[in-house]
Amino acid sequence: MKHFTIGIAGHIDHGKTTLTKALTGVETDRLKEEQERSISIEPGFALFSATASEQIAIIDVPGHERFIRQMIAGVAGVDVVVLVIAADEGVMPQTKEHIQILSALGMSRGIIVLTKTSIVDEEFLELVKHDVREAVEHTFLQDAPLLLVDSVTGFGIEKLRSSIEQMIAHMSPKNADEPFRMPIDQVFTLTGQGVIVRGTVFDGSLNKGDSVVVLPTRQQANVRQMQSQKQEVASVKAGQRAALNITGISHERLARGDVLVTSDHYTVTDRIDVALTLMDDVKYDVKQRLPVKLYVNTAEVDGKIIFFDRNTLHRHETSTVYCQLQLASQVVVKKDDVFILRRATPMETIAGGKVIDAEATKHRFNEETIAMLKQKESGSLEEQLDLLFKTHQTQSKESILKRLAIDEQTFNNLLPHLVVLKNDVYTTKNRLKDVTKRVTHSLETYHEAFPLREGMNRAELYSKLDGTFAELLIEHSLQSMVSNQSIVRLPSFHAHVPKEWDERLTSIETTIERSGAEPEKWEDLVEEARIPEQIANDFYAYLLAQEKMLVFEEGRLISKEVVDKKKDTLYEKTAGQPFTLQQARDCFGLSRKNLVPLLELFDRLHLTERKENVRMWLI
């Protein structure tokens, strides 16, 4: 079933309700007592036509203040706007305001209808038609059909009906595959049935018996019954008006502006980045941090405007302005949701716009911020993806769908630009490239400063990048490096003796080798060769890591080659049998000062094992 909605807008008393009745046979302007007799769709909505495959409804939006709230509430469901203008009065101030607001809300299709045409003469009618065309110039209604009707006599009604049907015939139905979202515009109770909420389904679909979450309070509820166009239905989807009988929650904990959802796809926020445009006839300049009322979906919230490139937005400026709204309470929005701003005092509609980031953070006052906000709005999808991952380095699939306001198919098209870090956690190839570049630079700098070291301590690397990159991102970048639990190095790097110290360090190594099993103290060797402490310490660790030397005892190193030769000599002398300290002394001719450390080194290397006064060979 395809669902479409026609919005009827116009100045008070220009015949919107009468026209709606002429088109549908429904009197939408009922008394409150009559409205509460069932859980049917809110008065102001009527069925225009219905077939087995298509349903078209009309929303009649009466009154000035209700227009702002209700048209925003129904904007996701409005496919075609019918602008009603009385022929005897022509274009009125509210007519102009409605045109501006509809334009600001992104409406793109419309029909202009002149009502009460039977009570004016032909000459006056021509003047009114001219004024109307002038009023809609440079708006979405500029090339719209202009039809003459009389709702009382029925003149022109069939032609209007045919025009609506022709316009709808060329439109695609709304996508019901998005996660469910229905902003609430009315809450009440009915005896014997309980809590009823009404609204327009903005996104997705919902089935009878489903569980829902009420945002921003995150309360749980269940759907017991639902109606659409006075008929009980088993499901509702994007574009439909719906009345839901829900259980598990008190009506006192619900309010207009709350949103029913079935997943965590939608953002609860009190700070949003926006692109806005002033209305044509704003009377006053807009100052930095001006108190405003935000009308978005069905919510009405107080807030303040925060500019990043100016302190005053002059009332005649027509270009798009990129800024931020800091809100007094939370709202539920997503990228590309449209809104209206009104000045709190003196009351006037000042701007319309759309959300470009529902999870905004504080920004600096500079041109770089403006460039970033522009990219959020109009950059290519790949650019927006990269921008998202600059501030949110790792994202789940659900988060990407939500932050970019894209569907599954679009996400699949972005997969060539993404890297799976683990399970459902992604980053972009560009972001990973940035991290790898930074890690590589850090290691290159470290290797240059400490060529004798095997690599950089992993904890030190994390500390150096702390606060810059997510740990998961760093860990993934290290897959292209050589690393273990504690040390990380570039694949091309190997610890080595720097040229400027080669001669002196080689002399120390040669001295140790020549001293055999009677090595000198390390500090004496370093002092004699005039080696700085850091280089000396690194060279000490380097000799051990390269397995050229072994620790003879604290403060002395011995050549591994010397140890191997001594071991072979003693093993041969003892024929592999247990031996005593005296037998080892006879074999090596060493003093106790050097013999004991050598034999204890054999023990540490698991070549021998001491048992009382005898050592057993383990090889």
Secondary structure by P-SEA (a helix, b strand, c coil): cbbbbbbbbbcccccaaaaaaaaccccccccccccccccccccccccccccccbbbbbbbbccaaaaaaaaaaacccccbbbbbbbccccccaaaaaaaaaaaaaccccbbbbbcccccccaaaaaaaaaaaaaaaccccccccbbbbbbcccccaaaaaaaaaaaaaaacccccccccbbbbbccccccccccbbbbbccccccccccbbbbccccbbbbbbccccccccccccccccccccccccccccccccccbbbbcccccccccbbbbbbbbccccccccccccbbbbbcccbbbbbbbbbcccccccccccccccbbbbbcbbbbbcccccbbbbbcccccccbbbbbcccccccccccaaaaaaaaaaccccaaaaaaaaaaccccccaaaaaaaacccaaaaaaaccccccccccccccaaaaaaaaaaaaaaaaaaaaaccccccccaaaaaaaacccccaaaaaaaaccccccccccccccccccccccaaaaaaaaaaaaaaaccccccaaaaaaaacccaaaaaaaaaaaaaacccccccccbbbbaaaaaaaaaaaaaaaccccccaaaaaaacccccccaaaaaaaaaaaccbbbcccbbbbcc
